[in-house]
Amino acid sequence: MLANLLKESMYTVIYTGAGMSTESGLPDFRSAQTGLWEQEDPTRVASTEALNRDVEKFFQFYRQRVLGVKDCQPHAGYDILSKWEKNGTIQSVITQNVDGFHTESGSESVLELHGTLQKVHCQTCKKEYDSSMYEKESFYCDCGGKLRPSVILFGEALPEGPFMKAAEESEKADLFIVLGSSLTVTPANQFPLIAKESGAKLVIVNLEPTHFDHHADLVIHDKKIGELLAEVDGLL
């Protein structure tokens, strides 16, 4: 059924959440009981306040997150989405994730709602660097300013640009596919509803039920995302 929906759709938008990342081995920011999350409250060490008041703790917390991303590889599902973009099967990807795996896998039309851990930038002059600076424990810019990851910190406003573009993509969609999101984070969880209200078919693929399942035309709870995408790819 999903393959048929993809074949029929003229404009398909993919929306990915934490479940897409966890299949590559990354911990779920909200639920994983890893040492990092047990030791620190992310809302305290991953905030603008920490950047300004406890910068060493902030640097070390985010260095661990950057190293965690570098230790993992995008699973095969990312390559399939990249291929589908290139052959016109899908038109864009909206992601809540900050691992940068979609762009690393070759997808180009990607809206990273919460930024990316693949880059850092200077808090003072805004100059961009690769996040390998954090790997090397180089936390300061040439100008002397602090380097911070290019993600949305607790206490920061969400960027208007990506959210407006994501709303536009959702309105354009004939088919909107959610991959691995519990759809609990606002305002990002509004995009599937925007798509549905604009006439799109809605598909939700998530291991756990979501509060949006009753809006969906197709719900899949019993398959891993990578395996499902590989199956569907074989039917296209």
C-alpha positions in Angstrom: 0.0 0.0 0.0 2.8 2.4 0.8 4.5 1.7 -2.5 1.2 2.4 -4.3 0.8 5.7 -2.4 4.3 6.7 -3.5 3.7 5.8 -7.1 0.4 7.9 -7.1 1.8 10.9 -5.4 3.1 13.9 -7.3 4.6 15.6 -4.3 5.8 13.5 -1.3 7.3 14.9 1.9 9.2 12.8 4.4 9.2 13.8 8.1 11.8 12.1 10.4 12.2 11.9 14.1 14.3 10.2 16.7 13.3 6.7 15.6 15.1 7.3 12.3 18.3 8.0 14.2 18.1 5.3 16.8 18.2 2.6 14.1 21.8 4.0 13.4 22.7 3.4 17.0 22.2 7.0 18.3 20.5 7.3 21.7 17.0 8.9 21.8 17.6 12.3 23.5 14.4 11.9 25.6 14.3 8.3 26.6 17.8 6.8 26.5 19.3 5.9 29.8 22.9 6.5 28.8 25.6 7.7 31.1 25.4 11.2 29.6 21.7 11.6 30.2 21.8 10.0 33.6 24.6 12.3 34.8 23.3 15.6 33.4 20.0 17.4 32.9 20.1 18.3 29.2 17.9 21.4 29.9 20.6 22.7 32.2 23.8 21.8 30.3 22.4 22.3 26.7 21.1 25.8 27.3 22.0 29.3 26.5 22.5 29.8 30.3 25.1 27.0 30.4 26.9 28.6 27.4 27.1 31.9 29.2 27.6 30.7 32.8 29.1 27.2 32.8 30.9 27.0 29.4 33.3 24.2 30.2 30.4 21.9 31.2 28.5 23.0 28.0 31.6 22.3 25.8 32.1 18.8 27.3 28.4 17.9 27.1 28.3 18.8 23.4 31.7 17.3 22.6 30.2 14.0 23.8 27.2 14.4 21.6 29.4 15.3 18.6 31.6 12.2 19.2 28.4 10.1 19.5 27.3 11.2 16.1 30.8 10.6 14.6 30.8 7.1 16.1 27.6 6.1 14.2 26.8 5.7 10.5 23.6 6.4 8.7 21.6 3.2 8.1 20.6 2.1 4.6 17.2 3.9 4.9 19.0 7.2 4.5 20.6 6.1 1.2 17.1 5.0 0.0 15.6 8.4 0.8 18.5 10.1 -1.0 18.0 7.9 -4.0 14.2 8.6 -4.0 14.9 12.4 -4.0 17.2 12.1 -6.9 14.8 10.0 -9.0 11.8 12.2 -8.1 10.0 9.7 -5.8 10.1 12.2 -2.9 10.5 16.0 -3.0 11.8 17.0 0.4 12.7 15.8 3.9 11.8 17.6 7.1 13.7 16.4 10.2 13.6 17.0 13.9 17.0 15.3 14.2 20.3 17.1 14.6 22.7 14.3 13.5 23.0 15.6 9.9 22.6 12.0 8.5 20.2 13.0 5.7 22.7 15.5 4.2 25.6 13.1 4.9 23.8 10.5 2.9 23.3 12.8 -0.1 19.8 14.2 0.4 19.8 17.9 -0.7 16.3 19.2 0.0 16.5 18.8 3.8 14.9 21.1 6.4 16.7 20.7 9.7 14.2 22.2 12.1 16.5 22.0 15.1 19.9 22.5 13.4 22.8 20.2 13.0 25.7 18.8 15.1 27.8 18.5 11.9 28.7 22.2 12.3 29.7 24.7 14.9 29.7 28.4 14.7 31.1 31.4 16.6 28.7 32.9 19.1 30.3 36.3 18.5 31.2 36.6 14.7 29.0 33.7 13.4 31.9 32.1 11.4 31.1 28.5 10.7 33.4 25.5 11.3 33.1 21.7 11.0 32.2 20.0 14.3 35.6 18.3 14.2 36.7 21.4 16.1 34.9 19.9 19.1 36.5 16.5 18.5 39.9 18.3 18.8 38.7 20.2 21.8 39.1 23.5 20.0 36.3 25.5 21.5 37.2 29.1 20.5 37.0 31.0 17.2 39.9 32.9 15.6 38.2 36.0 16.9 38.2 34.7 20.5 34.5 34.0 20.6 33.0 30.7 21.9 32.2 28.0 19.3 28.8 26.5 19.8 27.0 23.7 17.9 24.7 24.9 15.2 21.6 23.5 17.0 18.8 25.1 18.8 19.7 25.3 22.5 17.2 25.3 25.4 16.2 28.9 25.9 16.5 29.9 22.2 13.7 30.7 19.8 13.1 28.3 17.0 14.4 29.6 13.6 11.6 31.1 11.6 13.0 30.3 8.1 13.1 26.4 8.3 9.7 26.3 10.0 8.0 28.5 7.4 9.6 26.5 4.6 8.5 23.2 6.3 4.9 24.6 6.5 5.0 25.4 2.8 6.3 21.9 2.0 3.6 20.4 4.1 0.9 22.4 2.3 2.2 21.2 -1.1 2.3 17.5 -0.2 0.0 14.9 -1.8 1.6 12.4 0.5 3.2 13.1 3.9 5.2 10.2 5.5 6.2 10.3 9.2 9.2 8.1 9.9 10.1 7.5 13.6 8.5 10.3 15.4 6.2 10.2 18.4 4.8 13.6 17.3 4.9 15.0 20.8 7.2 18.0 20.2 5.5 21.2 19.4 5.3 23.1 17.1 7.1 20.6 14.8 4.3 18.1 15.3 1.8 20.4 13.5 3.3 19.6 10.0 1.5 16.3 9.5 -1.8 18.0 10.3 -1.1 20.9 8.0 -0.4 18.4 5.2 -3.6 16.4 6.1 -5.7 19.6 6.2 -4.3 20.6 2.8 -5.5 17.3 1.2 -2.5 15.0 1.6 -2.6 11.3 2.4 -0.8 10.8 5.8 1.3 7.8 6.7 2.8 7.3 10.1 5.6 4.8 10.7 6.6 4.5 14.4 7.2 1.6 16.7 4.8 3.1 19.3 1.3 4.5 18.7 1.0 8.3 18.4 -1.8 10.7 19.3 -2.0 11.5 15.5 -2.6 7.9 14.4 -6.4 8.4 14.0 -5.7 11.1 11.4 -3.5 8.8 9.3 -4.5 6.9 6.1 -1.9 4.3 6.9 -0.2 3.4 10.2 2.7 1.0 10.5 4.0 0.0 14.0 5.6 -3.4 13.4 8.5 -2.7 11.1 11.9 -1.0 11.4 12.2 2.0 9.2 15.3 0.8 7.3 13.7 -2.6 6.6 10.4 -1.0 5.5 12.1 1.5 3.1 14.1 -1.4 1.6 10.9 -3.4 1.1 9.1 -0.5 -0.5 12.1 0.4 -2.7 12.0 -3.1 -4.1 8.4 -2.6 -5.2 8.9 0.8 -6.9 
